[in-house]
Amino acid sequence: MKKKFRVEGVDCADCAAKMEEGIKKIDGVKSAKINFLTEKLTIEADDMKFDQIIKLAEAEMDKVDSGARIIR
């Protein structure tokens, strides 16, 4: 399943790329893309694990920038 979310606190394109790479490494994630300009995150992942994946994605974002978060 593919879902889109709004993100806040992503300060630069380099940070977005680092966050994206971390999210892609989460078990169950098929693809992830953060668009810095539109403040959108698209994740394609296993539907059964989606809630857990979002929590782990937020943790990955926090590693790069503690002000970044996913708006649900």
N, CA, C and O atoms as a GROMACS GRO file, in nm:
protein
  288
    1MET      N    1   0.084  -0.117   0.000
    1MET     CA    2   0.000   0.000   0.000
    1MET      C    3   0.089   0.124   0.000
    1MET      O    4   0.193   0.127   0.066
    2LYS      N    5   0.048   0.225  -0.074
    2LYS     CA    6   0.121   0.351  -0.082
    2LYS      C    7   0.039   0.459  -0.013
    2LYS      O    8  -0.080   0.475  -0.040
    3LYS      N    9   0.105   0.534   0.075
    3LYS     CA   10   0.038   0.644   0.147
    3LYS      C   11   0.125   0.768   0.141
    3LYS      O   12   0.248   0.760   0.136
    4LYS      N   13   0.057   0.884   0.142
    4LYS     CA   14   0.127   1.012   0.143
    4LYS      C   15   0.097   1.085   0.272
    4LYS      O   16  -0.014   1.079   0.326
    5PHE      N   17   0.200   1.155   0.321
    5PHE     CA   18   0.188   1.231   0.445
    5PHE      C   19   0.253   1.368   0.427
    5PHE      O   20   0.342   1.384   0.343
    6ARG      N   21   0.208   1.464   0.504
    6ARG     CA   22   0.275   1.593   0.509
    6ARG      C   23   0.384   1.584   0.615
    6ARG      O   24   0.366   1.519   0.718
    7VAL      N   25   0.497   1.647   0.591
    7VAL     CA   26   0.605   1.651   0.689
    7VAL      C   27   0.635   1.796   0.725
    7VAL      O   28   0.617   1.887   0.644
    8GLU      N   29   0.682   1.816   0.847
    8GLU     CA   30   0.724   1.948   0.893
    8GLU      C   31   0.864   1.938   0.950
    8GLU      O   32   0.906   1.833   0.999
    9GLY      N   33   0.935   2.048   0.943
    9GLY     CA   34   1.065   2.056   1.009
    9GLY      C   35   1.182   1.999   0.931
    9GLY      O   36   1.290   1.983   0.986
   10VAL      N   37   1.162   1.969   0.804
   10VAL     CA   38   1.272   1.922   0.720
   10VAL      C   39   1.340   2.047   0.665
   10VAL      O   40   1.285   2.117   0.580
   11ASP      N   41   1.462   2.074   0.715
   11ASP     CA   42   1.527   2.202   0.689
   11ASP      C   43   1.596   2.215   0.555
   11ASP      O   44   1.614   2.326   0.505
   12CYS      N   45   1.637   2.102   0.495
   12CYS     CA   46   1.710   2.112   0.369
   12CYS      C   47   1.694   1.984   0.287
   12CYS      O   48   1.653   1.881   0.339
   13ALA      N   49   1.727   1.994   0.161
   13ALA     CA   50   1.716   1.878   0.071
   13ALA      C   51   1.811   1.766   0.112
   13ALA      O   52   1.777   1.648   0.097
   14ASP      N   53   1.928   1.801   0.162
   14ASP     CA   54   2.024   1.700   0.207
   14ASP      C   55   1.968   1.621   0.326
   14ASP      O   56   1.982   1.499   0.333
   15CYS      N   57   1.904   1.692   0.419
   15CYS     CA   58   1.840   1.626   0.533
   15CYS      C   59   1.729   1.533   0.485
   15CYS      O   60   1.716   1.420   0.534
   16ALA      N   61   1.650   1.580   0.390
   16ALA     CA   62   1.541   1.498   0.335
   16ALA      C   63   1.596   1.370   0.274
   16ALA      O   64   1.539   1.263   0.291
   17ALA      N   65   1.708   1.381   0.203
   17ALA     CA   66   1.769   1.264   0.140
   17ALA      C   67   1.818   1.165   0.244
   17ALA      O   68   1.803   1.044   0.227
   18LYS      N   69   1.877   1.215   0.353
   18LYS     CA   70   1.924   1.128   0.460
   18LYS      C   71   1.807   1.057   0.528
   18LYS      O   72   1.814   0.938   0.558
   19MET      N   73   1.699   1.131   0.551
   19MET     CA   74   1.580   1.072   0.612
   19MET      C   75   1.521   0.964   0.522
   19MET      O   76   1.484   0.856   0.568
   20GLU      N   77   1.514   0.996   0.394
   20GLU     CA   78   1.460   0.902   0.295
   20GLU      C   79   1.540   0.772   0.295
   20GLU      O   80   1.481   0.663   0.293
   21GLU      N   81   1.671   0.781   0.297
   21GLU     CA   82   1.755   0.661   0.297
   21GLU      C   83   1.733   0.578   0.424
   21GLU      O   84   1.729   0.455   0.417
   22GLY      N   85   1.718   0.645   0.538
   22GLY     CA   86   1.693   0.573   0.662
   22GLY      C   87   1.558   0.502   0.660
   22GLY      O   88   1.547   0.389   0.706
   23ILE      N   89   1.457   0.568   0.606
   23ILE     CA   90   1.323   0.509   0.599
   23ILE      C   91   1.322   0.389   0.505
   23ILE      O   92   1.256   0.290   0.533
   24LYS      N   93   1.396   0.398   0.396
   24LYS     CA   94   1.402   0.286   0.300
   24LYS      C   95   1.459   0.159   0.362
   24LYS      O   96   1.431   0.049   0.315
   25LYS      N   97   1.539   0.173   0.467
   25LYS     CA   98   1.602   0.057   0.532
   25LYS      C   99   1.510  -0.014   0.632
   25LYS      O  100   1.544  -0.122   0.681
   26ILE      N  101   1.395   0.044   0.661
   26ILE     CA  102   1.302  -0.016   0.757
   26ILE      C  103   1.240  -0.140   0.694
   26ILE      O  104   1.197  -0.140   0.579
   27ASP      N  105   1.237  -0.247   0.773
   27ASP     CA  106   1.180  -0.374   0.728
   27ASP      C  107   1.033  -0.354   0.688
   27ASP      O  108   0.953  -0.301   0.766
   28GLY      N  109   0.998  -0.395   0.568
   28GLY     CA  110   0.861  -0.383   0.518
   28GLY      C  111   0.839  -0.265   0.425
   28GLY      O  112   0.736  -0.258   0.359
   29VAL      N  113   0.937  -0.173   0.419
   29VAL     CA  114   0.924  -0.056   0.331
   29VAL      C  115   0.973  -0.096   0.191
   29VAL      O  116   1.085  -0.143   0.174
   30LYS      N  117   0.886  -0.075   0.093
   30LYS     CA  118   0.921  -0.105  -0.046
   30LYS      C  119   0.985   0.017  -0.114
   30LYS      O  120   1.078   0.004  -0.194
   31SER      N  121   0.933   0.135  -0.080
   31SER     CA  122   0.991   0.259  -0.133
   31SER      C  123   0.953   0.374  -0.041
   31SER      O  124   0.854   0.369   0.031
   32ALA      N  125   1.035   0.479  -0.046
   32ALA     CA  126   1.009   0.600   0.032
   32ALA      C  127   1.065   0.719  -0.044
   32ALA      O  128   1.172   0.710  -0.105
   33LYS      N  129   0.992   0.829  -0.041
   33LYS     CA  130   1.036   0.951  -0.110
   33LYS      C  131   0.990   1.071  -0.029
   33LYS      O  132   0.872   1.084   0.002
   34ILE      N  133   1.084   1.158   0.004
   34ILE     CA  134   1.050   1.285   0.068
   34ILE      C  135   1.076   1.396  -0.032
   34ILE      O  136   1.187   1.410  -0.084
   35ASN      N  137   0.972   1.475  -0.059
   35ASN     CA  138   0.986   1.590  -0.146
   35ASN      C  139   1.002   1.712  -0.055
   35ASN      O  140   0.905   1.757   0.008
   36PHE      N  141   1.122   1.763  -0.047
   36PHE     CA  142   1.154   1.876   0.040
   36PHE      C  143   1.070   2.000   0.007
   36PHE      O  144   1.023   2.068   0.097
   37LEU      N  145   1.052   2.028  -0.120
   37LEU     CA  146   0.982   2.150  -0.160
   37LEU      C  147   0.833   2.146  -0.128
   37LEU      O  148   0.777   2.247  -0.085
   38THR      N  149   0.769   2.032  -0.149
   38THR     CA  150   0.625   2.023  -0.124
   38THR      C  151   0.593   1.972   0.016
   38THR      O  152   0.476   1.966   0.055
   39GLU      N  153   0.696   1.936   0.092
   39GLU     CA  154   0.682   1.884   0.228
   39GLU      C  155   0.592   1.760   0.231
   39GLU      O  156   0.502   1.749   0.314
   40LYS      N  157   0.617   1.668   0.138
   40LYS     CA  158   0.540   1.544   0.128
   40LYS      C  159   0.631   1.423   0.143
   40LYS      O  160   0.743   1.421   0.093
   41LEU      N  161   0.580   1.323   0.212
   41LEU     CA  162   0.647   1.194   0.227
   41LEU      C  163   0.556   1.089   0.168
   41LEU      O  164   0.438   1.081   0.204
   42THR      N  165   0.608   1.009   0.077
   42THR     CA  166   0.534   0.898   0.020
   42THR      C  167   0.605   0.770   0.059
   42THR      O  168   0.724   0.752   0.035
   43ILE      N  169   0.528   0.679   0.121
   43ILE     CA  170   0.582   0.551   0.163
   43ILE      C  171   0.497   0.440   0.102
   43ILE      O  172   0.375   0.442   0.110
   44GLU      N  173   0.565   0.343   0.042
   44GLU     CA  174   0.499   0.222  -0.004
   44GLU      C  175   0.550   0.110   0.085
   44GLU      O  176   0.671   0.084   0.091
   45ALA      N  177   0.458   0.043   0.154
   45ALA     CA  178   0.499  -0.057   0.252
   45ALA      C  179   0.388  -0.161   0.273
   45ALA      O  180   0.276  -0.147   0.224
   46ASP      N  181   0.426  -0.265   0.348
   46ASP     CA  182   0.329  -0.369   0.383
   46ASP      C  183   0.216  -0.308   0.464
   46ASP      O  184   0.239  -0.240   0.564
   47ASP      N  185   0.094  -0.331   0.421
   47ASP     CA  186  -0.024  -0.273   0.486
   47ASP      C  187  -0.036  -0.316   0.632
   47ASP      O  188  -0.073  -0.236   0.718
   48MET      N  189  -0.005  -0.442   0.660
   48MET     CA  190  -0.021  -0.496   0.795
   48MET      C  191   0.076  -0.431   0.895
   48MET      O  192   0.049  -0.432   1.015
   49LYS      N  193   0.186  -0.376   0.847
   49LYS     CA  194   0.289  -0.318   0.935
   49LYS      C  195   0.291  -0.165   0.930
   49LYS      O  196   0.380  -0.104   0.989
   50PHE      N  197   0.195  -0.103   0.863
   50PHE     CA  198   0.206   0.040   0.834
   50PHE      C  199   0.217   0.127   0.959
   50PHE      O  200   0.298   0.219   0.962
   51ASP      N  201   0.138   0.100   1.062
   51ASP     CA  202   0.146   0.183   1.183
   51ASP      C  203   0.285   0.177   1.246
   51ASP      O  204   0.339   0.280   1.287
   52GLN      N  205   0.341   0.059   1.254
   52GLN     CA  206   0.475   0.042   1.310
   52GLN      C  207   0.579   0.109   1.220
   52GLN      O  208   0.674   0.171   1.270
   53ILE      N  209   0.562   0.097   1.090
   53ILE     CA  210   0.657   0.159   0.996
   53ILE      C  211   0.657   0.310   1.011
   53ILE      O  212   0.763   0.372   1.005
   54ILE      N  213   0.540   0.371   1.031
   54ILE     CA  214   0.532   0.516   1.048
   54ILE      C  215   0.607   0.559   1.175
   54ILE      O  216   0.678   0.659   1.174
   55LYS      N  217   0.592   0.484   1.283
   55LYS     CA  218   0.664   0.515   1.407
   55LYS      C  219   0.815   0.506   1.385
   55LYS      O  220   0.890   0.591   1.432
   56LEU      N  221   0.858   0.403   1.314
   56LEU     CA  222   1.001   0.386   1.286
   56LEU      C  223   1.051   0.495   1.190
   56LEU      O  224   1.164   0.542   1.203
   57ALA      N  225   0.967   0.536   1.095
   57ALA     CA  226   1.003   0.644   1.002
   57ALA      C  227   1.023   0.774   1.078
   57ALA      O  228   1.116   0.849   1.051
   58GLU      N  229   0.935   0.801   1.174
   58GLU     CA  230   0.949   0.922   1.255
   58GLU      C  231   1.080   0.917   1.335
   58GLU      O  232   1.147   1.020   1.350
   59ALA      N  233   1.116   0.800   1.385
   59ALA     CA  234   1.243   0.786   1.459
   59ALA      C  235   1.362   0.811   1.366
   59ALA      O  236   1.460   0.873   1.407
   60GLU      N  237   1.355   0.762   1.244
   60GLU     CA  238   1.463   0.786   1.146
   60GLU      C  239   1.474   0.936   1.115
   60GLU      O  240   1.585   0.989   1.105
   61MET      N  241   1.362   1.002   1.100
   61MET     CA  242   1.364   1.146   1.073
   61MET      C  243   1.424   1.221   1.191
   61MET      O  244   1.500   1.316   1.172
   62ASP      N  245   1.392   1.178   1.312
   62ASP     CA  246   1.442   1.242   1.433
   62ASP      C  247   1.593   1.229   1.445
   62ASP      O  248   1.659   1.318   1.501
   63LYS      N  249   1.649   1.120   1.394
   63LYS     CA  250   1.795   1.102   1.396
   63LYS      C  251   1.866   1.210   1.316
   63LYS      O  252   1.976   1.253   1.351
   64VAL      N  253   1.802   1.255   1.209
   64VAL     CA  254   1.863   1.356   1.121
   64VAL      C  255   1.834   1.497   1.172
   64VAL      O  256   1.922   1.582   1.172
   65ASP      N  257   1.709   1.521   1.215
   65ASP     CA  258   1.668   1.654   1.260
   65ASP      C  259   1.557   1.636   1.363
   65ASP      O  260   1.448   1.589   1.330
   66SER      N  261   1.584   1.674   1.486
   66SER     CA  262   1.487   1.650   1.594
   66SER      C  263   1.358   1.730   1.578
   66SER      O  264   1.260   1.702   1.646
   67GLY      N  265   1.357   1.828   1.489
   67GLY     CA  266   1.235   1.907   1.467
   67GLY      C  267   1.146   1.852   1.358
   67GLY      O  268   1.035   1.901   1.339
   68ALA      N  269   1.192   1.749   1.286
   68ALA     CA  270   1.115   1.693   1.176
   68ALA      C  271   1.010   1.597   1.228
   68ALA      O  272   1.035   1.520   1.320
   69ARG      N  273   0.891   1.603   1.166
   69ARG     CA  274   0.786   1.510   1.206
   69ARG      C  275   0.688   1.486   1.091
   69ARG      O  276   0.680   1.562   0.995
   70ILE      N  277   0.614   1.376   1.105
   70ILE     CA  278   0.512   1.339   1.008
   70ILE      C  279   0.378   1.387   1.061
   70ILE      O  280   0.343   1.362   1.176
   71ILE      N  281   0.303   1.455   0.976
   71ILE     CA  282   0.169   1.500   1.011
   71ILE      C  283   0.070   1.400   0.954
   71ILE      O  284   0.066   1.378   0.833
   72ARG      N  285  -0.010   1.340   1.041
   72ARG     CA  286  -0.106   1.240   0.995
   72ARG      C  287  -0.244   1.299   0.981
   72ARG      O  288  -0.338   1.228   0.944
   0.00000   0.00000   0.00000
